[in-house]
Amino acid sequence: MNNIEIGKIGENIACQYLLNNKYLILTRNHKERFYEIDIIARHLDGTLVFCEVKTLNNGEISPFKFMPEDNLSQAKLRKIIQASNLFLARHQGLISDKKGWRIDLVAIVLKNGKLANLRHYENI
C-alpha cells in the first residue's frame, strides 16, 4: 500500500468517526491556493471544524515508536491555519457567532489496512 492509499483509508475512517460523533462533513480535500484541508466539518453544537488527518500503517511504525501525530510539523500547522483563514474569508456565513471555529487533528494507526487506533485532538 502506498502513502496515497493509506491517506485515503485514513480520511475515510476519520470521516466515519466524525459522522458517528455528531459532525456534518461539509467537504473533503478542500484546496485553497497551495494549501489543502483534509476535512471541513460542522459539529452538532455549531462549531466549524478544520480537520487534519494523519495516518500510519503498521509497517511504517519505527522502532522509535513514531505515531501519526509526530508527522504534524509546525510548518504544516501554519499552512493549515493559512488555508483555514482563506476559506473563512470566502465563507463567512459558515461561522457561528457563538461557537466560532477550530482546527482538530485525527491521528489514525492502521494494522494491515484496518483501523487499529484513532485519537482525536480538538483545537490544536
Backbone as CSV, one residue per row, in Angstrom:
resi,resn,N_x,N_y,N_z,CA_x,CA_y,CA_z,C_x,C_y,C_z
1,MET,0.849,-1.176,0.000,0.000,0.000,0.000,0.895,1.240,0.000
2,ASN,0.605,2.189,-0.890,1.409,3.411,-0.923,0.803,4.487,-0.022
3,ASN,1.528,5.604,0.114,1.096,6.672,1.026,-0.245,7.279,0.638
4,ILE,-0.513,7.390,-0.645,-1.797,7.962,-1.087,-2.951,7.050,-0.673
5,GLU,-2.784,5.752,-0.870,-3.830,4.803,-0.473,-4.031,4.807,1.039
6,ILE,-2.935,4.837,1.779,-3.020,4.879,3.250,-3.740,6.147,3.694
7,GLY,-3.391,7.274,3.066,-4.043,8.542,3.406,-5.536,8.516,3.127
8,LYS,-5.936,7.946,2.005,-7.371,7.862,1.667,-8.123,6.978,2.662
9,ILE,-7.516,5.854,3.028,-8.147,4.984,4.029,-8.307,5.750,5.338
10,GLY,-7.252,6.451,5.752,-7.320,7.232,6.988,-8.391,8.300,6.942
11,GLU,-8.489,9.020,5.827,-9.509,10.059,5.706,-10.916,9.466,5.718
12,ASN,-11.096,8.319,5.080,-12.407,7.666,5.117,-12.778,7.264,6.544
13,ILE,-11.821,6.723,7.268,-12.067,6.336,8.664,-12.372,7.575,9.504
14,ALA,-11.611,8.652,9.289,-11.831,9.887,10.053,-13.223,10.451,9.777
15,CYS,-13.652,10.431,8.518,-14.993,10.928,8.185,-16.066,10.109,8.882
16,GLN,-15.923,8.799,8.856,-16.909,7.946,9.517,-16.928,8.206,11.015
17,TYR,-15.753,8.360,11.607,-15.657,8.678,13.034,-16.375,10.003,13.340
18,LEU,-16.106,11.022,12.528,-16.741,12.319,12.753,-18.257,12.231,12.610
19,LEU,-18.722,11.541,11.587,-20.166,11.361,11.409,-20.789,10.664,12.621
20,ASN,-20.109,9.652,13.131,-20.605,8.918,14.297,-20.604,9.763,15.568
21,ASN,-19.843,10.865,15.541,-19.728,11.725,16.713,-20.360,13.094,16.488
22,LYS,-21.451,13.107,15.717,-22.306,14.284,15.564,-21.682,15.432,14.776
23,TYR,-20.851,15.108,13.798,-20.311,16.108,12.887,-20.988,15.946,11.531
24,LEU,-21.152,17.049,10.826,-21.639,17.053,9.458,-20.435,17.363,8.573
25,ILE,-20.109,16.482,7.648,-18.986,16.704,6.745,-19.425,17.684,5.666
26,LEU,-18.745,18.826,5.570,-19.078,19.827,4.565,-18.301,19.589,3.278
27,THR,-17.019,19.263,3.406,-16.199,18.997,2.233,-14.931,18.254,2.647
28,ARG,-14.321,17.590,1.668,-13.061,16.872,1.875,-12.039,17.349,0.857
29,ASN,-10.779,17.310,1.262,-9.666,17.667,0.382,-9.879,19.031,-0.283
30,HIS,-10.263,20.002,0.528,-10.525,21.353,0.033,-9.197,22.074,-0.204
31,LYS,-9.039,22.619,-1.398,-7.807,23.324,-1.741,-8.018,24.828,-1.682
32,GLU,-7.092,25.505,-1.048,-7.039,26.969,-1.007,-5.633,27.373,-1.423
33,ARG,-5.515,27.925,-2.606,-4.219,28.265,-3.195,-3.313,27.041,-3.186
34,PHE,-2.228,27.102,-2.427,-1.267,25.996,-2.395,-1.506,25.067,-1.213
35,TYR,-2.598,25.248,-0.509,-2.849,24.510,0.717,-4.045,23.584,0.551
36,GLU,-4.088,22.559,1.396,-5.229,21.649,1.375,-5.690,21.373,2.800
37,ILE,-7.008,21.347,2.960,-7.614,20.979,4.236,-8.257,19.619,4.027
38,ASP,-7.889,18.643,4.853,-8.373,17.274,4.659,-9.892,17.186,4.784
39,ILE,-10.431,17.709,5.888,-11.877,17.629,6.123,-12.349,18.944,6.739
40,ILE,-13.444,19.464,6.216,-14.114,20.606,6.847,-15.477,20.097,7.284
41,ALA,-15.769,20.278,8.571,-16.998,19.721,9.137,-17.636,20.732,10.090
42,ARG,-18.863,20.444,10.450,-19.550,21.235,11.473,-20.008,20.281,12.562
43,HIS,-19.658,20.637,13.795,-20.114,19.847,14.932,-21.572,20.184,15.198
44,LEU,-22.271,19.274,15.837,-23.680,19.482,16.167,-23.896,20.777,16.953
45,ASP,-22.882,21.185,17.736,-23.015,22.409,18.535,-22.817,23.681,17.708
46,GLY,-22.494,23.543,16.402,-22.358,24.693,15.521,-20.928,25.094,15.213
47,THR,-19.958,24.518,15.873,-18.555,24.864,15.641,-18.108,24.369,14.268
48,LEU,-17.470,25.246,13.502,-16.874,24.867,12.231,-15.504,24.266,12.531
49,VAL,-15.224,23.084,11.982,-14.009,22.352,12.334,-13.209,22.018,11.077
50,PHE,-11.939,22.422,11.091,-10.995,22.060,10.045,-10.167,20.906,10.587
51,CYS,-10.229,19.753,9.929,-9.560,18.548,10.437,-8.374,18.173,9.564
52,GLU,-7.255,17.977,10.220,-6.082,17.389,9.581,-6.051,15.926,9.984
53,VAL,-5.858,15.043,9.020,-5.812,13.609,9.286,-4.396,13.118,9.024
54,LYS,-3.831,12.443,9.995,-2.501,11.832,9.865,-2.667,10.338,10.096
55,THR,-2.163,9.530,9.152,-2.354,8.084,9.202,-1.024,7.374,9.024
56,LEU,-0.809,6.334,9.813,0.339,5.443,9.655,-0.161,4.011,9.558
57,ASN,0.448,3.251,8.668,0.168,1.827,8.579,1.151,1.092,9.488
58,ASN,0.774,-0.065,10.004,1.623,-0.776,10.959,3.025,-1.015,10.430
59,GLY,3.187,-1.173,9.140,4.509,-1.394,8.576,5.390,-0.164,8.604
60,GLU,4.800,0.988,8.892,5.566,2.236,8.885,5.992,2.677,10.275
61,ILE,5.496,2.044,11.315,5.857,2.463,12.666,7.269,1.974,12.949
62,SER,8.115,2.897,13.310,9.524,2.578,13.501,9.770,2.025,14.899
63,PRO,10.970,1.478,15.136,11.289,1.010,16.487,11.317,2.152,17.499
64,PHE,11.347,3.398,16.995,11.343,4.562,17.883,9.936,4.969,18.294
65,LYS,8.933,4.210,17.864,7.527,4.414,18.241,6.972,5.748,17.770
66,PHE,7.287,6.142,16.550,6.672,7.330,15.989,5.189,7.066,15.797
67,MET,4.403,8.074,16.017,2.959,7.981,15.868,2.515,8.987,14.808
68,PRO,1.301,8.854,14.311,0.844,9.774,13.262,0.965,11.246,13.669
69,GLU,0.725,11.525,14.927,0.802,12.905,15.423,2.180,13.518,15.196
70,ASP,3.203,12.675,15.195,4.570,13.160,15.018,4.797,13.744,13.625
71,ASN,3.915,13.458,12.689,4.048,13.966,11.323,3.393,15.330,11.120
72,LEU,2.846,15.919,12.171,2.275,17.262,12.057,3.322,18.268,12.528
73,SER,4.007,18.866,11.579,5.060,19.834,11.897,4.460,21.218,12.126
74,GLN,5.256,22.105,12.684,4.826,23.494,12.864,4.560,24.144,11.503
75,ALA,5.391,23.816,10.509,5.200,24.373,9.165,3.861,23.910,8.583
76,LYS,3.531,22.637,8.751,2.261,22.108,8.247,1.089,22.765,8.977
77,LEU,1.213,22.945,10.290,0.149,23.595,11.051,-0.058,25.034,10.584
78,ARG,1.026,25.752,10.293,0.897,27.122,9.769,0.145,27.118,8.436
79,LYS,0.424,26.124,7.580,-0.277,26.037,6.297,-1.763,25.753,6.493
80,ILE,-2.088,24.922,7.462,-3.493,24.628,7.750,-4.197,25.890,8.247
81,ILE,-3.539,26.642,9.089,-4.103,27.898,9.597,-4.325,28.883,8.446
82,GLN,-3.338,28.998,7.552,-3.486,29.901,6.398,-4.642,29.458,5.512
83,ALA,-4.728,28.163,5.235,-5.818,27.659,4.402,-7.165,27.893,5.068
84,SER,-7.232,27.689,6.379,-8.478,27.914,7.121,-8.902,29.373,7.042
85,ASN,-7.957,30.270,7.213,-8.268,31.702,7.132,-8.738,32.096,5.730
86,LEU,-8.117,31.540,4.697,-8.565,31.816,3.327,-9.984,31.299,3.108
87,PHE,-10.255,30.098,3.589,-11.600,29.530,3.472,-12.615,30.408,4.205
88,LEU,-12.273,30.813,5.417,-13.197,31.624,6.225,-13.478,32.983,5.589
89,ALA,-12.486,33.549,4.931,-12.683,34.842,4.270,-13.726,34.737,3.158
90,ARG,-13.805,33.568,2.517,-14.761,33.373,1.422,-16.104,32.826,1.884
91,HIS,-16.136,32.238,3.076,-17.352,31.566,3.549,-17.725,32.022,4.965
92,GLN,-17.818,33.329,5.157,-18.081,33.872,6.486,-19.406,33.406,7.060
93,GLY,-20.366,33.084,6.218,-21.672,32.644,6.674,-21.647,31.289,7.369
94,LEU,-20.557,30.549,7.232,-20.468,29.234,7.878,-20.018,29.319,9.337
95,ILE,-19.572,30.493,9.756,-19.062,30.641,11.122,-20.208,31.014,12.054
96,SER,-20.352,30.248,13.119,-21.340,30.554,14.145,-20.788,31.646,15.057
97,ASP,-21.588,32.696,15.285,-21.140,33.772,16.174,-20.863,33.265,17.580
98,LYS,-21.609,32.246,17.996,-21.465,31.740,19.360,-20.345,30.712,19.498
99,LYS,-20.110,29.911,18.461,-19.164,28.798,18.571,-17.852,29.019,17.822
100,GLY,-17.855,29.762,16.738,-16.627,30.027,16.002,-16.097,28.806,15.264
101,TRP,-14.759,28.681,15.252,-14.126,27.600,14.510,-12.878,27.127,15.235
102,ARG,-12.398,25.956,14.808,-11.187,25.393,15.411,-10.530,24.444,14.416
103,ILE,-9.301,24.063,14.745,-8.564,23.079,13.963,-8.355,21.853,14.837
104,ASP,-8.716,20.689,14.305,-8.557,19.419,15.012,-7.574,18.535,14.260
105,LEU,-7.011,17.580,14.988,-6.162,16.550,14.401,-6.777,15.192,14.694
106,VAL,-6.941,14.380,13.653,-7.377,12.999,13.824,-6.179,12.129,13.437
107,ALA,-5.655,11.394,14.421,-4.484,10.542,14.222,-4.938,9.094,14.171
108,ILE,-4.540,8.400,13.100,-5.019,7.041,12.867,-3.839,6.100,12.665
109,VAL,-3.904,4.959,13.329,-2.934,3.883,13.111,-3.693,2.715,12.501
110,LEU,-3.175,2.221,11.379,-3.754,1.070,10.707,-2.903,-0.165,10.977
111,LYS,-3.561,-1.289,11.032,-2.860,-2.576,11.092,-3.390,-3.400,9.939
112,ASN,-2.525,-3.694,8.996,-2.920,-4.424,7.786,-4.074,-3.730,7.061
113,GLY,-4.026,-2.410,7.024,-5.036,-1.643,6.306,-6.343,-1.435,7.041
114,LYS,-6.452,-1.922,8.267,-7.674,-1.774,9.076,-7.367,-0.910,10.303
115,LEU,-8.394,-0.238,10.804,-8.232,0.638,11.959,-7.737,-0.131,13.176
116,ALA,-6.626,0.327,13.749,-6.105,-0.238,14.996,-6.269,0.759,16.139
117,ASN,-6.138,2.067,15.824,-6.228,3.081,16.866,-6.574,4.412,16.229
118,LEU,-7.412,5.199,16.916,-7.784,6.533,16.459,-7.784,7.460,17.659
119,ARG,-7.127,8.597,17.495,-7.120,9.627,18.532,-7.566,10.946,17.893
120,HIS,-8.460,11.650,18.574,-8.995,12.922,18.080,-8.564,14.020,19.047
121,TYR,-7.797,14.955,18.520,-7.335,16.101,19.318,-8.111,17.327,18.858
122,GLU,-8.852,17.930,19.754,-9.635,19.123,19.408,-8.836,20.390,19.680
123,ASN,-9.033,21.363,18.794,-8.492,22.703,18.981,-6.978,22.705,19.168
124,ILE,-6.291,22.106,18.208,-4.825,22.036,18.313,-4.197,23.382,18.073
